[in-house]
Amino acid sequence: MDNLIELQTKIDETKQKLAAVDEYATLSGLNMLPQNWIVEPYVFSTQTGIREVINEYNNVTKFIFDFGVKVKKHYDATRPCYSESNSTLTAQCLLASGNYKASADWTEEEKAEVGNQSKSDAKIELHALKRAEFDFLDSTLQFILNDEGS
């Protein structure tokens, strides 16, 4: 997983490249970009998968969470957004040895709480948004550059 600073650097570089394209710069300055060029990503849905790591005493020593995040490019109430990004990001939660217990002794609520904390600690949604923002901006740049070349 790219770190947030690397992702932001890639986003900034791509925005600079876009601004260097006359058509994009003009339309952006006039606030008239085509809707499919506008990038305002938002998390549409998140699904959480959970795996348990068990020690020789059959106790859970850590949880591994796989967060499947779907990000859409923009929200426009007048028409649906068909541009989306799907990614799976993984976070793990190591348990202190004093918190080990058998898998069956973990309630769904406890697992959900640990999962939510792991999602928050790992900044899963922010990573997914930044990754999608880069992908959307880069695909827009490639579309414009390829269109100019034709």
MARTORDREN-347992 format. One record per residue (C-alpha): residue number from 1; chain; x, y, z. Coordinates in nm, 3 decimals. Each point is the difference from the previous one (the first is absolute). Layout:
% MARTORDREN-347992
<atom><pos>NUM</pos><unit>A</unit><c1>X</c1><c2>Y</c2><c3>Z</c3></atom>
...
//
This chain:
% MARTORDREN-347992
<atom><pos>1</pos><unit>A</unit><c1>0.000</c1><c2>0.000</c2><c3>0.000</c3></atom>
<atom><pos>2</pos><unit>A</unit><c1>0.141</c1><c2>0.339</c2><c3>-0.100</c3></atom>
<atom><pos>3</pos><unit>A</unit><c1>0.041</c1><c2>0.234</c2><c3>0.290</c3></atom>
<atom><pos>4</pos><unit>A</unit><c1>-0.211</c1><c2>0.314</c2><c3>0.005</c3></atom>
<atom><pos>5</pos><unit>A</unit><c1>0.292</c1><c2>0.234</c2><c3>-0.074</c3></atom>
<atom><pos>6</pos><unit>A</unit><c1>0.095</c1><c2>-0.197</c2><c3>-0.312</c3></atom>
<atom><pos>7</pos><unit>A</unit><c1>-0.361</c1><c2>-0.003</c2><c3>-0.116</c3></atom>
<atom><pos>8</pos><unit>A</unit><c1>-0.040</c1><c2>0.373</c2><c3>0.057</c3></atom>
<atom><pos>9</pos><unit>A</unit><c1>0.322</c1><c2>0.065</c2><c3>-0.193</c3></atom>
<atom><pos>10</pos><unit>A</unit><c1>-0.132</c1><c2>-0.205</c2><c3>-0.294</c3></atom>
<atom><pos>11</pos><unit>A</unit><c1>-0.330</c1><c2>0.188</c2><c3>0.014</c3></atom>
<atom><pos>12</pos><unit>A</unit><c1>0.175</c1><c2>0.339</c2><c3>0.004</c3></atom>
<atom><pos>13</pos><unit>A</unit><c1>0.224</c1><c2>-0.095</c2><c3>-0.291</c3></atom>
<atom><pos>14</pos><unit>A</unit><c1>-0.299</c1><c2>-0.119</c2><c3>-0.202</c3></atom>
<atom><pos>15</pos><unit>A</unit><c1>-0.192</c1><c2>0.321</c2><c3>0.074</c3></atom>
<atom><pos>16</pos><unit>A</unit><c1>0.299</c1><c2>0.201</c2><c3>-0.123</c3></atom>
<atom><pos>17</pos><unit>A</unit><c1>0.009</c1><c2>-0.203</c2><c3>-0.321</c3></atom>
<atom><pos>18</pos><unit>A</unit><c1>-0.374</c1><c2>0.056</c2><c3>-0.046</c3></atom>
<atom><pos>19</pos><unit>A</unit><c1>0.038</c1><c2>0.374</c2><c3>0.058</c3></atom>
<atom><pos>20</pos><unit>A</unit><c1>0.264</c1><c2>0.004</c2><c3>-0.275</c3></atom>
<atom><pos>21</pos><unit>A</unit><c1>-0.257</c1><c2>-0.121</c2><c3>-0.253</c3></atom>
<atom><pos>22</pos><unit>A</unit><c1>-0.157</c1><c2>0.313</c2><c3>-0.152</c3></atom>
<atom><pos>23</pos><unit>A</unit><c1>-0.350</c1><c2>-0.146</c2><c3>-0.044</c3></atom>
<atom><pos>24</pos><unit>A</unit><c1>-0.016</c1><c2>-0.125</c2><c3>0.358</c3></atom>
<atom><pos>25</pos><unit>A</unit><c1>0.144</c1><c2>0.323</c2><c3>0.143</c3></atom>
<atom><pos>26</pos><unit>A</unit><c1>-0.244</c1><c2>0.215</c2><c3>-0.198</c3></atom>
<atom><pos>27</pos><unit>A</unit><c1>-0.307</c1><c2>-0.205</c2><c3>0.086</c3></atom>
<atom><pos>28</pos><unit>A</unit><c1>0.110</c1><c2>-0.025</c2><c3>0.364</c3></atom>
<atom><pos>29</pos><unit>A</unit><c1>0.052</c1><c2>0.377</c2><c3>0.018</c3></atom>
<atom><pos>30</pos><unit>A</unit><c1>-0.349</c1><c2>0.055</c2><c3>-0.140</c3></atom>
<atom><pos>31</pos><unit>A</unit><c1>-0.142</c1><c2>-0.259</c2><c3>0.243</c3></atom>
<atom><pos>32</pos><unit>A</unit><c1>-0.131</c1><c2>-0.193</c2><c3>-0.301</c3></atom>
<atom><pos>33</pos><unit>A</unit><c1>0.179</c1><c2>-0.336</c2><c3>0.022</c3></atom>
<atom><pos>34</pos><unit>A</unit><c1>-0.202</c1><c2>-0.291</c2><c3>-0.140</c3></atom>
<atom><pos>35</pos><unit>A</unit><c1>-0.159</c1><c2>-0.198</c2><c3>0.283</c3></atom>
<atom><pos>36</pos><unit>A</unit><c1>0.210</c1><c2>-0.308</c2><c3>-0.081</c3></atom>
<atom><pos>37</pos><unit>A</unit><c1>0.318</c1><c2>0.207</c2><c3>0.050</c3></atom>
<atom><pos>38</pos><unit>A</unit><c1>-0.102</c1><c2>0.121</c2><c3>0.344</c3></atom>
<atom><pos>39</pos><unit>A</unit><c1>0.152</c1><c2>-0.193</c2><c3>0.289</c3></atom>
<atom><pos>40</pos><unit>A</unit><c1>-0.176</c1><c2>0.019</c2><c3>0.336</c3></atom>
<atom><pos>41</pos><unit>A</unit><c1>0.045</c1><c2>-0.356</c2><c3>0.124</c3></atom>
<atom><pos>42</pos><unit>A</unit><c1>-0.208</c1><c2>-0.139</c2><c3>0.282</c3></atom>
<atom><pos>43</pos><unit>A</unit><c1>-0.021</c1><c2>-0.339</c2><c3>0.168</c3></atom>
<atom><pos>44</pos><unit>A</unit><c1>-0.307</c1><c2>-0.176</c2><c3>-0.136</c3></atom>
<atom><pos>45</pos><unit>A</unit><c1>0.033</c1><c2>-0.323</c2><c3>0.198</c3></atom>
<atom><pos>46</pos><unit>A</unit><c1>0.236</c1><c2>-0.201</c2><c3>0.214</c3></atom>
<atom><pos>47</pos><unit>A</unit><c1>-0.009</c1><c2>-0.374</c2><c3>0.062</c3></atom>
<atom><pos>48</pos><unit>A</unit><c1>0.206</c1><c2>-0.157</c2><c3>0.272</c3></atom>
<atom><pos>49</pos><unit>A</unit><c1>0.147</c1><c2>-0.348</c2><c3>-0.013</c3></atom>
<atom><pos>50</pos><unit>A</unit><c1>0.159</c1><c2>-0.142</c2><c3>0.313</c3></atom>
<atom><pos>51</pos><unit>A</unit><c1>0.259</c1><c2>-0.270</c2><c3>0.052</c3></atom>
<atom><pos>52</pos><unit>A</unit><c1>0.123</c1><c2>-0.125</c2><c3>0.335</c3></atom>
<atom><pos>53</pos><unit>A</unit><c1>0.351</c1><c2>-0.112</c2><c3>0.083</c3></atom>
<atom><pos>54</pos><unit>A</unit><c1>-0.010</c1><c2>-0.277</c2><c3>0.260</c3></atom>
<atom><pos>55</pos><unit>A</unit><c1>0.286</c1><c2>-0.117</c2><c3>0.222</c3></atom>
<atom><pos>56</pos><unit>A</unit><c1>0.072</c1><c2>-0.358</c2><c3>0.117</c3></atom>
<atom><pos>57</pos><unit>A</unit><c1>-0.249</c1><c2>0.043</c2><c3>0.289</c3></atom>
<atom><pos>58</pos><unit>A</unit><c1>-0.281</c1><c2>0.080</c2><c3>-0.244</c3></atom>
<atom><pos>59</pos><unit>A</unit><c1>-0.008</c1><c2>0.365</c2><c3>0.108</c3></atom>
<atom><pos>60</pos><unit>A</unit><c1>-0.031</c1><c2>0.293</c2><c3>-0.239</c3></atom>
<atom><pos>61</pos><unit>A</unit><c1>0.329</c1><c2>0.194</c2><c3>-0.001</c3></atom>
<atom><pos>62</pos><unit>A</unit><c1>-0.090</c1><c2>0.249</c2><c3>-0.271</c3></atom>
<atom><pos>63</pos><unit>A</unit><c1>-0.269</c1><c2>0.094</c2><c3>-0.246</c3></atom>
<atom><pos>64</pos><unit>A</unit><c1>0.067</c1><c2>0.084</c2><c3>-0.364</c3></atom>
<atom><pos>65</pos><unit>A</unit><c1>-0.263</c1><c2>0.220</c2><c3>-0.160</c3></atom>
<atom><pos>66</pos><unit>A</unit><c1>-0.044</c1><c2>0.031</c2><c3>-0.375</c3></atom>
<atom><pos>67</pos><unit>A</unit><c1>-0.196</c1><c2>0.314</c2><c3>-0.082</c3></atom>
<atom><pos>68</pos><unit>A</unit><c1>-0.155</c1><c2>0.001</c2><c3>-0.345</c3></atom>
<atom><pos>69</pos><unit>A</unit><c1>-0.067</c1><c2>0.365</c2><c3>-0.074</c3></atom>
<atom><pos>70</pos><unit>A</unit><c1>-0.201</c1><c2>0.132</c2><c3>-0.293</c3></atom>
<atom><pos>71</pos><unit>A</unit><c1>0.061</c1><c2>0.368</c2><c3>-0.079</c3></atom>
<atom><pos>72</pos><unit>A</unit><c1>-0.206</c1><c2>0.193</c2><c3>-0.250</c3></atom>
<atom><pos>73</pos><unit>A</unit><c1>0.141</c1><c2>0.291</c2><c3>-0.196</c3></atom>
<atom><pos>74</pos><unit>A</unit><c1>-0.265</c1><c2>0.260</c2><c3>0.075</c3></atom>
<atom><pos>75</pos><unit>A</unit><c1>-0.352</c1><c2>0.037</c2><c3>0.126</c3></atom>
<atom><pos>76</pos><unit>A</unit><c1>-0.242</c1><c2>0.177</c2><c3>-0.227</c3></atom>
<atom><pos>77</pos><unit>A</unit><c1>-0.363</c1><c2>-0.023</c2><c3>0.105</c3></atom>
<atom><pos>78</pos><unit>A</unit><c1>-0.117</c1><c2>0.061</c2><c3>-0.357</c3></atom>
<atom><pos>79</pos><unit>A</unit><c1>0.173</c1><c2>-0.305</c2><c3>-0.148</c3></atom>
<atom><pos>80</pos><unit>A</unit><c1>0.176</c1><c2>-0.313</c2><c3>0.124</c3></atom>
<atom><pos>81</pos><unit>A</unit><c1>0.377</c1><c2>-0.030</c2><c3>0.017</c3></atom>
<atom><pos>82</pos><unit>A</unit><c1>0.129</c1><c2>-0.302</c2><c3>-0.187</c3></atom>
<atom><pos>83</pos><unit>A</unit><c1>0.367</c1><c2>0.058</c2><c3>0.076</c3></atom>
<atom><pos>84</pos><unit>A</unit><c1>0.118</c1><c2>-0.191</c2><c3>0.304</c3></atom>
<atom><pos>85</pos><unit>A</unit><c1>0.310</c1><c2>-0.147</c2><c3>0.154</c3></atom>
<atom><pos>86</pos><unit>A</unit><c1>0.016</c1><c2>-0.322</c2><c3>0.197</c3></atom>
<atom><pos>87</pos><unit>A</unit><c1>0.287</c1><c2>-0.085</c2><c3>0.228</c3></atom>
<atom><pos>88</pos><unit>A</unit><c1>0.071</c1><c2>-0.241</c2><c3>0.279</c3></atom>
<atom><pos>89</pos><unit>A</unit><c1>0.212</c1><c2>0.130</c2><c3>0.284</c3></atom>
<atom><pos>90</pos><unit>A</unit><c1>0.121</c1><c2>-0.216</c2><c3>0.286</c3></atom>
<atom><pos>91</pos><unit>A</unit><c1>0.055</c1><c2>0.094</c2><c3>0.363</c3></atom>
<atom><pos>92</pos><unit>A</unit><c1>0.094</c1><c2>-0.225</c2><c3>0.286</c3></atom>
<atom><pos>93</pos><unit>A</unit><c1>-0.058</c1><c2>0.023</c2><c3>0.370</c3></atom>
<atom><pos>94</pos><unit>A</unit><c1>0.249</c1><c2>-0.178</c2><c3>0.225</c3></atom>
<atom><pos>95</pos><unit>A</unit><c1>-0.148</c1><c2>-0.090</c2><c3>0.334</c3></atom>
<atom><pos>96</pos><unit>A</unit><c1>0.187</c1><c2>0.033</c2><c3>0.327</c3></atom>
<atom><pos>97</pos><unit>A</unit><c1>0.057</c1><c2>-0.343</c2><c3>0.153</c3></atom>
<atom><pos>98</pos><unit>A</unit><c1>-0.232</c1><c2>0.095</c2><c3>0.288</c3></atom>
<atom><pos>99</pos><unit>A</unit><c1>-0.282</c1><c2>0.040</c2><c3>-0.256</c3></atom>
<atom><pos>100</pos><unit>A</unit><c1>0.037</c1><c2>-0.342</c2><c3>-0.163</c3></atom>
<atom><pos>101</pos><unit>A</unit><c1>-0.311</c1><c2>-0.211</c2><c3>0.004</c3></atom>
<atom><pos>102</pos><unit>A</unit><c1>-0.157</c1><c2>-0.275</c2><c3>-0.206</c3></atom>
<atom><pos>103</pos><unit>A</unit><c1>-0.166</c1><c2>0.095</c2><c3>-0.326</c3></atom>
<atom><pos>104</pos><unit>A</unit><c1>-0.342</c1><c2>-0.108</c2><c3>0.128</c3></atom>
<atom><pos>105</pos><unit>A</unit><c1>0.035</c1><c2>0.239</c2><c3>0.296</c3></atom>
<atom><pos>106</pos><unit>A</unit><c1>0.013</c1><c2>0.307</c2><c3>-0.226</c3></atom>
<atom><pos>107</pos><unit>A</unit><c1>-0.342</c1><c2>0.154</c2><c3>-0.058</c3></atom>
<atom><pos>108</pos><unit>A</unit><c1>-0.089</c1><c2>0.152</c2><c3>-0.334</c3></atom>
<atom><pos>109</pos><unit>A</unit><c1>-0.021</c1><c2>0.339</c2><c3>0.173</c3></atom>
<atom><pos>110</pos><unit>A</unit><c1>0.355</c1><c2>-0.035</c2><c3>0.135</c3></atom>
<atom><pos>111</pos><unit>A</unit><c1>0.131</c1><c2>-0.099</c2><c3>-0.342</c3></atom>
<atom><pos>112</pos><unit>A</unit><c1>-0.183</c1><c2>0.295</c2><c3>-0.159</c3></atom>
<atom><pos>113</pos><unit>A</unit><c1>0.148</c1><c2>0.237</c2><c3>0.258</c3></atom>
<atom><pos>114</pos><unit>A</unit><c1>0.354</c1><c2>-0.127</c2><c3>-0.064</c3></atom>
<atom><pos>115</pos><unit>A</unit><c1>-0.063</c1><c2>0.024</c2><c3>-0.376</c3></atom>
<atom><pos>116</pos><unit>A</unit><c1>-0.128</c1><c2>0.356</c2><c3>0.022</c3></atom>
<atom><pos>117</pos><unit>A</unit><c1>0.298</c1><c2>0.101</c2><c3>0.212</c3></atom>
<atom><pos>118</pos><unit>A</unit><c1>0.240</c1><c2>-0.164</c2><c3>-0.246</c3></atom>
<atom><pos>119</pos><unit>A</unit><c1>-0.172</c1><c2>0.176</c2><c3>-0.291</c3></atom>
<atom><pos>120</pos><unit>A</unit><c1>0.036</c1><c2>0.331</c2><c3>0.179</c3></atom>
<atom><pos>121</pos><unit>A</unit><c1>0.361</c1><c2>-0.058</c2><c3>0.113</c3></atom>
<atom><pos>122</pos><unit>A</unit><c1>0.112</c1><c2>-0.101</c2><c3>-0.350</c3></atom>
<atom><pos>123</pos><unit>A</unit><c1>-0.193</c1><c2>0.289</c2><c3>-0.161</c3></atom>
<atom><pos>124</pos><unit>A</unit><c1>-0.150</c1><c2>-0.250</c2><c3>-0.242</c3></atom>
<atom><pos>125</pos><unit>A</unit><c1>-0.263</c1><c2>0.230</c2><c3>-0.148</c3></atom>
<atom><pos>126</pos><unit>A</unit><c1>0.248</c1><c2>0.286</c2><c3>-0.044</c3></atom>
<atom><pos>127</pos><unit>A</unit><c1>0.243</c1><c2>-0.233</c2><c3>-0.179</c3></atom>
<atom><pos>128</pos><unit>A</unit><c1>-0.280</c1><c2>-0.126</c2><c3>-0.225</c3></atom>
<atom><pos>129</pos><unit>A</unit><c1>-0.113</c1><c2>0.355</c2><c3>-0.079</c3></atom>
<atom><pos>130</pos><unit>A</unit><c1>0.352</c1><c2>0.118</c2><c3>-0.081</c3></atom>
<atom><pos>131</pos><unit>A</unit><c1>0.073</c1><c2>-0.307</c2><c3>-0.213</c3></atom>
<atom><pos>132</pos><unit>A</unit><c1>-0.326</c1><c2>0.049</c2><c3>-0.190</c3></atom>
<atom><pos>133</pos><unit>A</unit><c1>0.060</c1><c2>0.375</c2><c3>-0.039</c3></atom>
<atom><pos>134</pos><unit>A</unit><c1>0.337</c1><c2>-0.071</c2><c3>-0.160</c3></atom>
<atom><pos>135</pos><unit>A</unit><c1>-0.146</c1><c2>-0.271</c2><c3>-0.226</c3></atom>
<atom><pos>136</pos><unit>A</unit><c1>-0.288</c1><c2>0.226</c2><c3>-0.109</c3></atom>
<atom><pos>137</pos><unit>A</unit><c1>0.224</c1><c2>0.302</c2><c3>-0.066</c3></atom>
<atom><pos>138</pos><unit>A</unit><c1>0.258</c1><c2>-0.212</c2><c3>-0.182</c3></atom>
<atom><pos>139</pos><unit>A</unit><c1>-0.263</c1><c2>-0.165</c2><c3>-0.219</c3></atom>
<atom><pos>140</pos><unit>A</unit><c1>-0.140</c1><c2>0.346</c2><c3>-0.084</c3></atom>
<atom><pos>141</pos><unit>A</unit><c1>0.350</c1><c2>0.121</c2><c3>-0.091</c3></atom>
<atom><pos>142</pos><unit>A</unit><c1>0.063</c1><c2>-0.307</c2><c3>-0.217</c3></atom>
<atom><pos>143</pos><unit>A</unit><c1>-0.338</c1><c2>0.047</c2><c3>-0.171</c3></atom>
<atom><pos>144</pos><unit>A</unit><c1>0.075</c1><c2>0.365</c2><c3>-0.079</c3></atom>
<atom><pos>145</pos><unit>A</unit><c1>0.354</c1><c2>-0.073</c2><c3>-0.120</c3></atom>
<atom><pos>146</pos><unit>A</unit><c1>-0.117</c1><c2>-0.293</c2><c3>-0.218</c3></atom>
<atom><pos>147</pos><unit>A</unit><c1>-0.288</c1><c2>0.208</c2><c3>-0.137</c3></atom>
<atom><pos>148</pos><unit>A</unit><c1>0.240</c1><c2>0.282</c2><c3>-0.094</c3></atom>
<atom><pos>149</pos><unit>A</unit><c1>0.227</c1><c2>-0.249</c2><c3>-0.171</c3></atom>
<atom><pos>150</pos><unit>A</unit><c1>-0.278</c1><c2>-0.135</c2><c3>-0.223</c3></atom>
//
